[in-house]
Amino acid sequence: MKFWRKYHPDIDAADPRFKQVSLIYSVLLIMTAYFAIIGTLNVTLFHAPEIAFFDYLGLILALLILRYVSQGGNFRIASWAVIISIATILLAFVHLAEGRNYSLMWVTILPPFAFFLLGRRDGSWVSAIILGYCSWYLYQLINQQVTANLGLGALFNFIEVATAQVFLFRFYENSRQEAYDQLQKTAITDPLTKVFNRLHLDNTLNAVIAQANRFNQPVSVLLLDVDHFKAVNDKYGHFVGDKVLIKLCDVLRETIRETDSVGRWGGEEFLIICPNTNQQQAIQLGQRIIENVRAEAIENDIHITVSIGSATYMNDGEDTIDQLLLSADQNLYRAKHAGRNQVLGTP
């Protein structure tokens, strides 16, 4: 278990902030250890108290930021504080060393931290500004002949490395973000129908109900089942049956509102979550779905019908999510027993 969990018990692996928080704490711990060790070495071994001063300043800043985030501080602000602290210490070191002792080489550690903590856009321009400034500073040193062992070759080498780093880490961050987005999409999507899966529906319903409790709004759900789906599979085969479900989901996505969520509940059952929707509005949506599904040819002129059970959460202190889903399920079976191809809500 990560030690920072005790400071942020509400952030688990499913939370979008998890990676960011983990990275912030890792960077801060590295900064703390690095500045403490290097500062001590500069005092005791290299007899460079002026450089050690900035090392210990970095240590203090790292500890202050660590305290800030552990007490619930804004992670975005903490990320910027980390980058500004690192940049300040590195630039101070460059100026103190006047480009000697490979001081400019240390600036190249900034881009990975900037990209990882600030993201692609902010990481790009922050890295470009800092590395551009260092290139200009090195050029000034060469012109003024402050440092004898530096020449245009060193300047060009630094610019090449700096440019390569910016593009490399930007490419890496793009690739990582695309992979993360794809993985996240796969984790919440039903592989056949491409609508949300059961896990995401559970999380969405919990979030919608929580919001409804805060703002005293109704929430409705529609539980939908394909009528006589087994007969479709038996007559046309499971391959056609899959096409029926895929086409059905296309119709559902086109019919529901932007604020609604639809997902596969299981088999040929689908759940639609409707925030800020009362029972009458949910019934009307269910009727539109039935009409659109009935009118749409699915595969080889195959037409299907659906039965829908509707239920509404009223935030009256008695309803629960389980009761809401149970009511929708009971209404679905009432609709089937009443002849199918209809939507029924709680009487």
C-alpha positions as CSV (number, residue, x, y, z in Angstrom):
1,M,0.0,0.0,0.0
2,K,1.3,3.5,-0.9
3,F,2.1,5.5,2.2
4,W,0.2,8.6,1.0
5,R,-3.1,6.6,1.2
6,K,-3.4,7.6,4.8
7,Y,-3.5,11.2,3.7
8,H,-6.0,10.6,0.9
9,P,-8.1,7.6,1.8
10,D,-10.8,8.8,-0.8
11,I,-8.4,8.3,-3.7
12,D,-8.2,4.7,-5.0
13,A,-6.8,3.1,-8.1
14,A,-10.0,3.9,-10.0
15,D,-9.8,7.6,-9.3
16,P,-8.4,9.7,-12.2
17,R,-6.2,11.5,-9.7
18,F,-4.5,8.3,-8.5
19,K,-1.5,8.5,-10.9
20,Q,-1.0,12.2,-10.5
21,V,-1.0,12.0,-6.7
22,S,1.4,9.0,-6.7
23,L,3.8,10.8,-9.1
24,I,3.7,14.1,-7.0
25,Y,4.6,12.2,-3.8
26,S,7.3,10.2,-5.6
27,V,8.9,13.4,-7.0
28,L,8.8,15.1,-3.7
29,L,10.4,12.2,-1.9
30,I,13.2,12.1,-4.6
31,M,13.7,15.9,-4.2
32,T,13.9,15.6,-0.4
33,A,16.5,12.8,-0.5
34,Y,18.5,14.3,-3.3
35,F,18.8,17.8,-1.9
36,A,19.6,16.6,1.6
37,I,22.4,14.3,0.3
38,I,23.8,16.7,-2.3
39,G,23.6,19.7,0.0
40,T,25.6,17.8,2.7
41,L,28.2,16.6,0.2
42,N,28.6,20.2,-1.1
43,V,29.3,21.4,2.5
44,T,31.5,18.6,3.7
45,L,33.3,17.2,0.6
46,F,33.3,19.9,-2.1
47,H,33.4,22.9,0.3
48,A,30.8,24.8,-1.8
49,P,28.5,26.4,0.7
50,E,26.9,28.8,-1.8
51,I,25.7,25.8,-3.9
52,A,24.7,23.9,-0.7
53,F,22.5,26.9,0.2
54,F,20.3,26.3,-2.9
55,D,20.3,22.5,-2.2
56,Y,19.0,23.1,1.3
57,L,16.5,25.6,-0.1
58,G,15.3,22.9,-2.5
59,L,15.0,20.5,0.5
60,I,12.9,23.1,2.4
61,L,10.6,23.7,-0.6
62,A,10.1,20.0,-1.1
63,L,9.1,19.5,2.5
64,L,6.7,22.5,2.4
65,I,5.0,21.2,-0.7
66,L,4.9,17.7,0.8
67,R,3.1,19.1,3.8
68,Y,0.8,21.1,1.6
69,V,-0.4,18.1,-0.4
70,S,-0.6,15.8,2.6
71,Q,-3.1,18.3,4.2
72,G,-5.4,18.2,1.2
73,G,-3.8,20.9,-0.9
74,N,-4.7,21.3,-4.6
75,F,-2.6,18.8,-6.7
76,R,-2.4,21.1,-9.7
77,I,-0.9,23.9,-7.5
78,A,1.5,21.4,-6.0
79,S,2.6,20.2,-9.4
80,W,3.4,23.8,-10.5
81,A,5.2,24.4,-7.2
82,V,7.4,21.4,-7.8
83,I,8.3,22.5,-11.3
84,I,9.0,26.1,-10.3
85,S,11.2,24.8,-7.4
86,I,13.2,22.5,-9.6
87,A,13.7,25.1,-12.3
88,T,14.7,27.8,-9.7
89,I,17.3,25.5,-8.1
90,L,18.7,24.3,-11.4
91,L,19.0,27.8,-12.9
92,A,20.7,29.1,-9.7
93,F,23.2,26.2,-10.0
94,V,23.9,27.1,-13.6
95,H,24.5,30.8,-12.8
96,L,26.7,30.0,-9.8
97,A,28.8,27.6,-11.9
98,E,28.8,29.9,-14.9
99,G,28.2,27.0,-17.2
100,R,31.2,25.0,-15.8
101,N,31.2,21.5,-14.2
102,Y,28.6,20.3,-16.6
103,S,26.0,22.4,-14.8
104,L,23.9,22.9,-17.9
105,M,23.6,19.1,-18.2
106,W,21.4,19.1,-15.1
107,V,18.8,21.3,-16.7
108,T,17.9,18.4,-19.0
109,I,16.2,16.6,-16.1
110,L,13.5,19.2,-16.1
111,P,11.5,18.1,-19.1
112,P,10.5,14.6,-17.8
113,F,9.2,16.2,-14.5
114,A,7.4,19.0,-16.4
115,F,5.7,16.6,-18.8
116,F,4.7,14.0,-16.2
117,L,3.4,16.6,-13.7
118,L,1.9,19.3,-16.0
119,G,0.9,17.3,-19.0
120,R,1.7,17.7,-22.7
121,R,0.7,21.4,-23.3
122,D,2.1,23.0,-20.2
123,G,5.1,20.7,-20.0
124,S,6.0,21.6,-23.6
125,W,6.1,25.4,-23.2
126,V,7.7,25.3,-19.7
127,S,10.5,23.0,-21.0
128,A,10.9,25.2,-24.1
129,I,11.3,28.4,-22.1
130,I,13.8,27.0,-19.6
131,L,15.9,25.2,-22.1
132,G,15.7,28.2,-24.5
133,Y,16.9,30.5,-21.7
134,C,19.8,28.2,-20.9
135,S,20.8,28.1,-24.6
136,W,20.8,31.9,-24.6
137,Y,22.8,32.1,-21.4
138,L,25.4,29.6,-22.8
139,Y,25.7,31.7,-25.9
140,Q,26.3,34.8,-23.8
141,L,29.1,33.0,-21.8
142,I,30.8,32.0,-25.1
143,N,30.6,35.5,-26.5
144,Q,32.0,37.0,-23.3
145,Q,34.6,34.2,-23.0
146,V,33.7,33.7,-19.4
147,T,34.3,30.0,-19.7
148,A,37.4,29.0,-21.8
149,N,36.5,25.4,-22.4
150,L,33.1,26.2,-24.0
151,G,32.5,26.9,-27.6
152,L,29.9,26.8,-30.3
153,G,30.1,23.1,-30.4
154,A,29.0,22.9,-26.8
155,L,26.1,25.3,-27.5
156,F,24.9,23.3,-30.5
157,N,25.2,20.1,-28.6
158,F,23.1,21.5,-25.7
159,I,20.4,22.8,-28.1
160,E,20.3,19.5,-29.9
161,V,19.9,17.5,-26.6
162,A,17.3,20.0,-25.3
163,T,15.2,19.9,-28.5
164,A,15.4,16.1,-28.6
165,Q,14.3,15.9,-25.0
166,V,11.3,18.2,-25.6
167,F,10.1,16.3,-28.6
168,L,10.9,12.9,-27.1
169,F,9.0,13.5,-23.9
170,R,6.1,15.1,-25.7
171,F,5.9,12.1,-28.0
172,Y,6.1,9.8,-25.0
173,E,3.4,11.7,-23.2
174,N,1.1,11.6,-26.2
175,S,1.6,7.9,-26.6
176,R,1.0,7.3,-22.9
177,Q,-2.1,9.4,-22.9
178,E,-3.5,7.7,-25.9
179,A,-2.8,4.3,-24.4
180,Y,-4.4,5.3,-21.1
181,D,-7.5,6.7,-22.9
182,Q,-7.8,3.5,-24.9
183,L,-7.4,1.4,-21.8
184,Q,-9.9,3.5,-19.9
185,K,-12.4,3.2,-22.7
186,T,-11.9,-0.6,-22.9
187,A,-12.4,-0.9,-19.1
188,I,-15.8,0.7,-19.2
189,T,-17.1,-0.5,-22.6
190,D,-19.0,-3.7,-23.5
191,P,-16.8,-5.3,-26.2
192,L,-19.7,-6.3,-28.5
193,T,-22.2,-3.4,-28.4
194,K,-19.7,-0.6,-27.6
195,V,-22.0,0.8,-25.0
196,F,-21.1,1.0,-21.3
197,N,-20.6,-2.2,-19.3
198,R,-22.1,-3.2,-16.0
199,L,-19.3,-1.9,-13.9
200,H,-19.5,1.6,-15.4
201,L,-23.2,1.6,-15.1
202,D,-22.9,0.9,-11.3
203,N,-20.4,3.7,-10.9
204,T,-22.5,6.1,-13.0
205,L,-25.7,5.3,-11.1
206,N,-23.9,5.9,-7.7
207,A,-22.6,9.3,-8.9
208,V,-25.9,10.3,-10.4
209,I,-27.8,9.4,-7.2
210,A,-25.3,11.3,-5.1
211,Q,-25.8,14.4,-7.2
212,A,-29.6,13.9,-7.0
213,N,-29.3,13.8,-3.2
214,R,-27.4,17.1,-3.1
215,F,-29.8,18.9,-5.4
216,N,-33.0,17.1,-4.5
217,Q,-33.6,15.9,-8.1
218,P,-35.4,12.8,-9.3
219,V,-33.4,10.1,-11.2
220,S,-35.1,7.5,-13.4
221,V,-33.9,4.3,-14.9
222,L,-35.2,2.2,-17.8
223,L,-34.4,-1.5,-17.8
224,L,-34.9,-2.8,-21.4
225,D,-35.1,-6.4,-22.6
226,V,-35.3,-7.7,-26.2
227,D,-38.6,-9.6,-26.8
228,H,-38.2,-13.2,-27.9
229,F,-34.4,-12.9,-28.3
230,K,-33.9,-16.6,-27.9
231,A,-36.1,-17.2,-30.9
232,V,-34.0,-14.8,-33.0
233,N,-30.8,-16.8,-32.0
234,D,-32.5,-20.1,-32.7
235,K,-33.8,-19.1,-36.1
236,Y,-31.0,-17.0,-37.5
237,G,-28.0,-18.0,-35.4
238,H,-25.9,-16.2,-32.7
239,F,-24.0,-14.2,-35.3
240,V,-27.2,-12.5,-36.4
241,G,-28.2,-12.2,-32.8
242,D,-25.1,-10.2,-32.1
243,K,-25.9,-7.9,-35.0
244,V,-29.3,-7.4,-33.5
245,L,-27.8,-6.3,-30.2
246,I,-25.3,-4.0,-32.0
247,K,-28.0,-2.3,-34.1
248,L,-30.3,-2.0,-31.1
249,C,-27.6,-0.1,-29.2
250,D,-27.2,2.2,-32.2
251,V,-30.9,3.0,-32.0
252,L,-30.7,3.6,-28.2
253,R,-27.7,6.0,-28.5
254,E,-29.6,8.0,-31.2
255,T,-32.8,8.1,-29.1
256,I,-31.6,9.0,-25.6
257,R,-30.6,12.5,-24.5
258,E,-27.0,13.7,-24.1
259,T,-27.3,13.6,-20.3
260,D,-28.5,10.0,-20.3
261,S,-26.2,6.9,-20.1
262,V,-26.9,3.5,-21.7
263,G,-25.1,0.3,-21.1
264,R,-25.4,-3.5,-21.3
265,W,-26.8,-4.8,-18.0
266,G,-26.5,-8.5,-19.0
267,G,-27.3,-10.7,-22.0
268,E,-30.0,-8.9,-24.0
269,E,-30.8,-6.5,-21.1
270,F,-29.8,-2.8,-21.2
271,L,-30.0,-0.1,-18.6
272,I,-30.6,3.6,-19.3
273,I,-29.8,6.1,-16.5
274,C,-31.7,9.4,-16.8
275,P,-30.5,12.1,-14.4
276,N,-33.0,14.8,-13.3
277,T,-35.9,12.9,-14.9
278,N,-39.3,12.2,-13.3
279,Q,-41.5,9.1,-14.0
280,Q,-43.6,10.7,-16.7
281,Q,-40.5,11.9,-18.6
282,A,-39.0,8.4,-18.3
283,I,-42.1,6.8,-19.7
284,Q,-42.1,9.2,-22.6
285,L,-38.5,8.3,-23.4
286,G,-39.3,4.6,-23.1
287,Q,-42.1,5.0,-25.6
288,R,-39.8,6.8,-28.1
289,I,-37.4,4.0,-27.8
290,I,-40.0,1.4,-28.4
291,E,-41.2,3.2,-31.5
292,N,-37.8,3.7,-32.9
293,V,-36.7,0.1,-32.3
294,R,-39.9,-1.3,-33.8
295,A,-39.5,0.9,-36.9
296,E,-35.8,0.0,-37.6
297,A,-34.9,-3.0,-39.7
298,I,-32.1,-4.7,-37.8
299,E,-30.6,-7.4,-40.1
300,N,-32.1,-8.8,-43.3
301,D,-35.4,-7.1,-42.6
302,I,-35.5,-8.6,-39.1
303,H,-37.7,-6.4,-36.9
304,I,-37.6,-6.7,-33.1
305,T,-39.5,-5.2,-30.2
306,V,-38.4,-4.5,-26.7
307,S,-40.1,-4.4,-23.3
308,I,-39.1,-1.7,-20.8
309,G,-39.5,-1.3,-17.0
310,S,-39.1,2.2,-15.6
311,A,-38.5,3.3,-12.0
312,T,-37.8,6.7,-10.4
313,Y,-35.6,7.6,-7.4
314,M,-37.3,10.4,-5.5
315,N,-34.8,11.1,-2.7
316,D,-37.5,10.8,0.0
317,G,-35.4,9.0,2.5
318,E,-36.8,5.6,1.8
319,D,-35.4,4.8,-1.7
320,T,-32.1,3.1,-2.3
321,I,-30.3,2.1,-5.5
322,D,-31.1,-1.5,-5.0
323,Q,-34.8,-0.7,-4.5
324,L,-34.7,1.5,-7.7
325,L,-33.2,-1.3,-9.8
326,L,-35.6,-3.9,-8.2
327,S,-38.6,-1.7,-9.1
328,A,-37.4,-1.3,-12.7
329,D,-36.9,-5.1,-13.0
330,Q,-40.3,-5.8,-11.6
331,N,-41.9,-3.4,-14.0
332,L,-40.0,-4.9,-16.9
333,Y,-41.5,-8.3,-16.1
334,R,-44.9,-6.7,-15.7
335,A,-44.5,-5.3,-19.3
336,K,-43.5,-8.7,-20.6
337,H,-46.5,-10.4,-18.9
338,A,-48.8,-7.7,-20.2
339,G,-48.0,-8.6,-23.8
340,R,-44.4,-7.1,-24.4
341,N,-43.5,-4.2,-26.7
342,Q,-44.4,-1.6,-24.1
343,V,-43.0,0.4,-21.2
344,L,-44.5,0.3,-17.7
345,G,-43.5,2.3,-14.6
346,T,-44.4,2.0,-11.0
347,P,-48.2,2.3,-10.6
